């Protein structure tokens, strides 16, 4: 059985990257959120946020929808069923890792 | 990025509407106008007071709606997931709203030596604080203020029905205003990231 620190390598890097983890966490708490909201929440630049969203969209973890609210363009982002499943699995894995790390004793 | 900050992001996004505190400030001011007693603080009678109260609440609702648009322009919108709040909604409609209304009726009609509304609102505010992620600790203080207000009839002259109801409505109005400002400051702390001139572009 691998030590907890070795299991860290099993974490999905696409999700575990801090900005993407924040984005998916926020999206898992709502039906959808506007680009502007995620921009303000994460503190990323527009280009950086777009780049993270593109990666998540390519992995089919989110869906990006563009529309108009009155005369103004609006971009809303929604987590997919797979995205929700992945982020929940990720949180569970982090919790297990923390739990195992606290109890871990090095073999003599 | 730790568990606590992820949990904060989750709770904030799930309850984003409630963090938009400036929405509640005009409603608090409207309730304060509604609490003013005819003849004592207003230069017109009962019907004039009712009209002033109705007008104040109408203006407050319109202002609150406009502030909601401002939040959307400034910070973006979030469409809430009702399934995440099913338990809160159930408790709100089956426990806390009936409790608040019952306490108001008891305070107005039977006039017990203490204010039942103080207890009801203290419980409702504590439950609201817990159900929205416990992130805004000013609600603990507000809940304590409501709990203390239970003993208001022992400290102030609240003998008549009008005096009691006015006191309760004024207290709720003041709390709406204070909590609204503090909620807005909490929102600013969460959303201090990049401002966008063209948020639509991805």
Interface residues (C-beta under 8 A of the other chain):
Chain A: X18 X21 X22 X25 X26 X27 X28 X29 X30 X31 X32 X33 X34 X35 X36 X37 X38 X39 X40 X41 X42 X43 X44 X45 X46 X50 X53 X64 X66 X72 X73 X74 X75 X76 X91 X94 X95 X98
Chain B: X1 X3 X6 X9 X10 X11 X12 X13 X14 X16 X72 X75 X76 X77 X78 X79 X80 X81 X84 X190 X191 X192 X193 X194 X195 X196 X198 X199 X200 X201 X202
